[in-house]
Amino acid sequence: MCHLNGSRIFLIFVICCCLLNSNRSALAFVMPTARNIRHPLAGPLKASRLFDNIFQGKKSSSSGLGERVKLGDLRVSPLGVGTWAWGNQFLWGYSPQKSDSSLQETFDYVLSKGINWFDSADSYGTGRLEGRSEILLGQFLREHDYKLGSSVKSAEDVFVATKIAPYPFRLGKGSIKAAMRASSRRLDRGRAGVDIGQLHWAPPLGWQEKAYWAGLAELKQEGDIKAIGLSNYGPKKLREAAQTFKSEHGISLASNQVQLSLVSPLPLRSGLIETAADEGVRLIAYSPLGLGILTGRYNLERQQLPEGPRRLLFRELLPALTPVLGTMDQIVNERTRKKYGAVSEPVTCSQVALNWCRAKGAIPIVGLKSLAQAREATAALDWCLSAGEVEALDRAVRSLPKGRGETVQNIFQSE
């Protein structure tokens, strides 16, 4: 019998989800159409009360590359870097021979610009490359030249968040502790270890969930992690988790990482953003560019589509997104024409998408694979959307065709 490691079991589960959703996109497991959404598209897309914390009360100005925001007891940059693509051959075409040098160059650049935290997971990396993301992140941290003149002066100034998958074979709190310590060994940061330990999603039917929470609590109490986060938790489960951590373990939950973008605004509909504010939990927005569909680089009429599995997905989604993409183009063109403020480089659609997430009170984590992407993303921190621009984007989201307004949503998102 062949050995089934975590990523293979996860892949089998994903394939089952694809079969169950076969009437939708072939990539339904990555960005499936939201099902049975209880919150209609009518009404405003609210900004969180955490908004002022992110921008320190400066709602119309940039936060700047050197600024820091609170994530638990940590002070992190208002933009993080996601490493899902680092080791992912299936969706992102990763190759050790072709990708690693570009990834290291990207890593070095964002640190030189003051970005000081990265997000990973023990399941990142396909097949035999499972855990590759964490290995590369640790390697780059050790090899970086910290004399490049940024606010990041040493490896200790960099924070690493990683997520542990609640695979069915992981039983009891000890399994989560062992998995987190395995991640720490892959990162090979010595005593620094993992800064933000997260549960990747809520296990179905609550299987082992409180045991997993207890494992995370013990990891923090024993000094293995500095903060506890969750991922893909909806408002109901988030409130339960936050209150359990406080009442049973005396620990404040630091963060909840959810899919949030102009094509995935469910957290703003579901009450999650208000629940997070009530519980003092920082929202982190993953996939803020919608797997790249919000970058402005893809056009169905001109057959400008990505290679690989995303091609089929984008072919299905692009026609419905005209209102959103058109509004983004208008903002880019207007800002380019007026040359707002001190921004010297051209404004881009990617920056508009990132800054919309920031305007909603979330810290976006953007996946980066190249120096060009890194330059574009970090430049988003040089400026902020105006209130009028945010409202125009909100109107565009509300105007999407019925049933497609919440176009994409991760199947692992809980209630």
VOGU-3710 file (C-alpha; in Angstrom, 3 decimals, decimal comma):
1> mchlngsrif> 0,000/0,000/0,000  1,392/3,417/-0,935  2,097/5,875/1,828  -0,583/8,585/2,107  0,981/11,737/3,478  -1,064/14,730/4,553  -1,101/16,453/1,185  -2,265/13,294/-0,604  -5,127/12,811/1,825  -5,990/16,458/1,364
11> lifvicccll> -5,895/16,031/-2,425  -8,273/13,052/-2,222  -10,639/15,151/-0,137  -10,407/17,999/-2,639  -11,170/15,666/-5,558  -14,268/14,457/-3,724  -15,341/18,058/-3,304  -14,813/18,605/-7,025  -17,022/15,633/-7,857  -19,731/16,881/-5,525
21> nsnrsalafv> -19,545/20,273/-7,218  -19,060/18,976/-10,753  -21,850/21,163/-12,123  -19,704/24,191/-11,345  -16,190/25,110/-12,336  -13,564/22,398/-12,481  -11,767/24,461/-9,874  -14,706/24,687/-7,491  -12,503/23,402/-4,699  -10,189/26,395/-4,988
31> mptarnirhp> -12,666/29,229/-5,459  -16,145/27,661/-5,538  -19,327/29,633/-5,953  -20,739/30,385/-2,520  -23,617/28,118/-1,571  -26,766/29,063/0,315  -25,490/32,497/1,285  -27,811/33,967/3,901  -26,796/37,568/3,406  -28,110/39,251/0,218
41> lagplkasrl> -26,145/41,762/-1,792  -28,333/44,700/-0,763  -26,917/47,167/1,733  -23,524/48,733/2,377  -20,263/46,873/2,619  -19,246/47,987/6,091  -15,753/48,863/7,200  -14,614/47,362/10,472  -14,103/49,239/13,718  -10,558/47,905/13,450
51> fdnifqgkks> -10,075/50,364/10,578  -8,686/53,114/12,812  -6,163/50,720/14,331  -4,746/49,888/10,921  -4,347/53,452/9,731  -3,911/55,037/13,162  -6,848/57,326/12,481  -5,558/58,546/9,088  -8,320/57,315/6,843  -7,337/59,293/3,764
61> sssglgervk> -3,557/58,957/3,830  -1,150/56,131/3,230  0,078/53,991/6,103  3,575/53,744/4,664  6,047/50,897/4,412  7,474/51,547/7,857  4,151/51,514/9,693  3,148/48,691/12,039  -0,248/47,420/13,148  -1,206/45,165/16,033
71> lgdlrvsplg> -1,698/41,462/15,537  -2,154/40,089/19,027  0,886/41,352/20,925  2,950/41,577/17,734  3,550/44,657/15,586  3,427/43,732/11,918  3,475/45,570/8,599  0,009/46,413/7,171  0,720/43,994/4,327  1,936/40,420/4,677
81> vgtwawgnqf> 3,283/37,944/2,127  1,552/34,636/1,481  3,619/31,627/0,430  0,964/29,236/-0,900  2,688/29,203/-4,308  6,094/28,305/-2,849  6,192/24,595/-3,628  2,823/24,341/-5,399  3,373/22,703/-8,772  -0,284/22,051/-9,592
91> lwgyspqksd> -1,751/25,547/-9,475  1,293/27,827/-9,570  3,826/25,856/-11,632  6,536/25,762/-8,972  9,904/24,279/-9,978  12,865/24,133/-7,553  15,306/24,734/-10,403  13,410/27,685/-11,913  11,559/29,220/-8,969  13,798/29,272/-5,893
101> sslqetfdyv> 16,175/32,038/-6,977  13,276/34,276/-7,999  11,493/33,589/-4,716  14,594/34,476/-2,712  15,005/37,707/-4,678  11,357/38,497/-3,965  11,820/37,735/-0,267  14,892/39,961/-0,017  13,107/42,838/-1,722  10,022/42,878/0,499
111> lskginwfds> 12,185/42,782/3,629  14,201/45,706/2,282  10,906/47,595/1,954  9,925/46,940/5,564  7,465/44,061/5,131  8,070/41,972/8,232  5,751/38,985/8,227  4,998/35,932/6,110  2,222/33,363/6,148  2,700/29,670/5,398
121> adsygtgrle> 1,123/26,284/6,177  2,213/22,719/6,759  0,132/21,652/3,734  1,745/24,136/1,313  3,687/22,222/-1,300  2,266/19,518/-3,537  3,021/15,801/-3,268  6,603/15,149/-2,204  7,067/18,894/-1,830  4,686/19,057/1,127
131> grseillgqf> 6,136/21,533/3,633  8,344/23,124/0,957  6,935/26,586/1,648  8,087/26,465/5,274  11,497/25,091/4,308  12,082/27,882/1,774  10,878/30,544/4,175  13,308/29,385/6,837  16,147/29,190/4,328  15,513/32,709/3,033
141> lrehdyklgs> 15,355/34,073/6,578  18,773/32,607/7,362  20,401/33,769/4,123  19,016/37,321/3,946  21,467/40,214/4,276  20,021/42,288/7,111  22,326/45,217/6,331  20,160/46,385/3,435  18,958/49,440/5,307  15,302/48,767/6,126
151> svksaedvfv> 13,347/48,692/9,375  13,907/44,916/9,410  17,314/44,703/11,073  17,551/41,003/11,923  15,780/37,670/11,546  14,203/38,292/14,959  12,376/41,292/13,468  10,546/39,010/11,025  7,369/37,219/12,068  6,262/33,883/10,641
161> atkiapypfr> 2,682/32,663/10,741  1,902/29,099/9,787  -1,250/27,021/9,670  -1,772/23,429/10,760  -4,292/21,387/8,781  -6,876/19,512/10,901  -6,434/16,275/8,972  -8,766/13,497/10,201  -5,809/11,393/11,336  -4,691/14,093/13,770
171> lgkgsikaam> -6,164/13,044/17,087  -6,033/15,011/20,308  -4,178/18,124/21,334  -0,853/16,325/21,127  -1,226/15,910/17,366  -1,520/19,660/16,840  1,453/20,309/19,101  3,538/17,743/17,230  2,534/19,198/13,854  3,392/22,742/14,932
181> rassrrldrg> 6,769/21,628/16,231  7,403/19,839/12,927  6,667/23,132/11,158  9,129/24,850/13,472  11,802/22,307/12,545  11,175/22,893/8,832  11,511/26,634/9,379  14,733/25,949/11,314  14,658/29,302/13,111  16,061/28,031/16,374
191> ragvdigqlh> 14,347/29,502/19,413  12,347/31,938/17,245  10,172/29,094/15,983  6,644/30,004/14,866  5,257/33,390/15,862  1,589/32,952/14,958  0,255/29,400/15,150  -3,021/28,916/13,296  -5,602/26,194/12,688  -6,097/26,069/8,918
201> wapplgwqek> -9,848/25,481/8,974  -12,588/24,337/11,317  -12,806/20,525/11,213  -16,135/19,212/9,871  -18,768/18,597/12,557  -16,374/19,916/15,181  -14,252/16,745/15,019  -11,424/17,159/17,573  -11,868/20,925/17,413  -11,679/21,723/21,124
211> aywaglaelk> -8,716/19,383/21,441  -7,001/21,310/18,649  -7,758/24,593/20,409  -6,322/23,170/23,632  -3,180/22,133/21,762  -2,722/25,648/20,404  -3,270/27,085/23,882  -0,596/24,823/25,361  1,824/25,734/22,582  1,456/29,392/23,522
221> qegdikaigl> 1,692/28,704/27,240  4,833/26,641/26,684  6,451/29,340/24,542  6,373/27,514/21,199  4,230/30,224/19,593  3,638/33,881/20,457  0,053/34,240/19,231  -2,886/32,034/18,234  -4,850/32,454/15,032  -7,585/30,652/13,149
231> snygpkklre> -8,403/30,485/9,461  -11,655/30,144/7,520  -13,818/30,690/10,601  -17,212/32,346/10,135  -18,832/34,597/12,762  -20,587/31,875/14,751  -17,553/29,620/15,101  -15,199/32,552/15,622  -17,193/33,843/18,579  -17,302/30,365/20,108
241> aaqtfksehg> -13,562/29,916/19,636  -12,602/33,345/20,970  -14,736/32,909/24,074  -13,443/29,373/24,668  -9,817/30,490/24,474  -10,556/33,233/27,017  -12,696/31,237/29,442  -10,841/27,914/29,389  -7,272/29,000/28,689  -7,058/32,689/29,611
251> islasnqvql> -5,773/33,519/26,121  -6,965/36,166/23,661  -7,330/34,941/20,089  -5,136/37,118/17,864  -6,413/36,634/14,325  -8,759/34,986/11,858  -7,530/34,553/8,301  -10,345/34,509/5,741  -10,890/34,807/2,024  -11,691/38,461/1,373
261> slvsplplrs> -11,522/40,393/-1,870  -13,670/42,324/-4,320  -14,805/38,951/-5,670  -15,106/37,332/-2,237  -16,836/39,871/0,047  -18,682/37,306/2,177  -16,949/38,320/5,464  -18,500/41,768/5,078  -21,950/40,254/4,533  -21,954/37,559/7,153
271> glietaadeg> -21,325/39,727/10,188  -17,811/38,334/10,536  -16,139/41,718/10,475  -18,312/42,945/13,365  -17,842/39,728/15,323  -14,078/39,989/14,949  -14,175/43,568/16,216  -16,343/42,564/19,185  -13,915/39,798/20,146  -10,771/41,841/19,510
281> vrliaysplg> -9,641/39,519/16,709  -7,632/40,897/13,802  -8,919/39,918/10,349  -6,338/38,805/7,791  -7,441/38,760/4,141  -6,045/35,955/2,007  -6,429/35,791/-1,788  -6,982/39,584/-1,928  -6,318/39,422/-5,684  -8,723/36,524/-6,264
291> lgiltgrynl> -6,017/34,146/-7,557  -4,912/36,954/-9,874  -8,250/37,718/-11,514  -8,195/41,219/-9,959  -4,758/42,151/-11,294  -6,199/43,590/-14,515  -3,916/41,385/-16,584  -6,546/39,007/-17,921  -9,066/39,619/-20,696  -11,398/37,018/-22,161
301> erqqlpegpr> -11,996/38,800/-25,475  -8,267/39,045/-26,163  -7,715/35,527/-24,820  -5,331/36,868/-22,199  -5,730/34,064/-19,693  -3,362/32,309/-17,282  -1,947/28,908/-18,014  -2,932/25,851/-16,009  -6,079/25,194/-13,974  -6,856/28,884/-13,453
311> rllfrellpa> -7,524/29,273/-17,174  -10,815/27,379/-16,988  -11,860/29,200/-13,839  -11,140/32,657/-15,233  -12,956/31,828/-18,462  -16,087/31,212/-16,399  -15,765/34,143/-14,016  -14,494/37,061/-16,096  -17,780/37,849/-17,925  -19,595/38,381/-14,609
321> ltpvlgtmdq> -16,913/40,665/-13,190  -17,158/43,503/-15,707  -18,648/45,994/-13,170  -15,842/45,417/-10,664  -12,986/45,319/-13,169  -14,356/48,377/-14,971  -14,518/50,383/-11,746  -10,972/49,371/-10,882  -9,810/50,557/-14,310  -11,568/53,892/-13,783
331> ivnertrkky> -9,785/54,424/-10,471  -6,423/53,518/-12,008  -6,957/55,852/-14,972  -8,165/58,751/-12,817  -5,284/58,450/-10,367  -2,795/58,143/-13,207  -4,243/61,256/-14,862  -4,232/63,357/-11,692  -1,021/61,899/-10,238  -2,384/61,882/-6,713
341> gavsepvtcs> -0,096/63,018/-3,915  3,531/61,922/-3,919  2,895/58,625/-5,698  5,444/58,526/-8,523  4,852/55,047/-9,922  1,697/54,150/-11,889  -1,225/52,952/-9,797  -2,365/49,416/-10,701  -5,470/47,267/-10,345  -3,622/44,984/-7,928
351> qvalnwcrak> -2,969/47,937/-5,648  -6,628/48,969/-5,826  -7,662/45,453/-4,773  -5,185/45,372/-1,874  -6,185/48,809/-0,650  -9,881/47,914/-0,752  -9,142/45,102/1,715  -7,218/47,537/3,893  -10,128/49,977/3,762  -12,330/47,218/5,162
361> gaipivglks> -10,135/46,825/8,224  -8,237/43,704/7,176  -4,530/43,049/6,739  -4,091/41,562/3,254  -1,542/38,830/2,622  -0,554/38,789/-1,019  1,081/35,876/-2,790  4,339/36,919/-4,441  6,567/34,949/-6,796  8,612/37,605/-8,594
371> laqareataa> 10,404/40,886/-8,034  7,942/42,702/-10,299  5,012/41,468/-8,231  6,782/42,490/-5,028  7,435/46,015/-6,282  3,829/46,424/-7,336  2,372/45,079/-4,090  4,575/47,050/-1,696  3,799/50,248/-3,621  0,165/49,822/-2,537
381> ldwclsagev> 1,244/51,055/0,897  2,194/54,427/-0,595  -1,440/55,444/-0,931  -5,015/54,715/0,159  -8,360/54,708/-1,600  -10,574/57,713/-0,979  -13,995/57,219/0,609  -15,581/57,872/-2,786  -13,433/55,242/-4,465  -14,306/52,670/-1,801
391> ealdravrsl> -18,008/53,391/-2,257  -17,683/53,084/-6,050  -16,084/49,663/-5,642  -18,780/48,646/-3,152  -21,472/49,629/-5,659  -19,737/47,565/-8,326  -19,740/44,513/-6,055  -23,444/45,005/-5,302  -24,216/45,275/-9,017  -22,806/41,883/-9,935
401> pkgrgetvqn> -25,357/39,499/-11,503  -27,726/37,783/-9,109  -26,165/34,645/-7,698  -22,682/35,766/-8,720  -22,149/38,719/-6,406  -20,242/36,545/-3,975  -18,494/34,939/-6,897  -15,915/32,807/-5,168  -15,674/31,311/-1,706  -13,478/28,692/-0,102
411> ifqse> -15,373/25,499/0,698  -13,590/25,293/4,056  -15,207/28,493/5,349  -17,337/27,716/8,411  -20,486/29,471/9,602
//
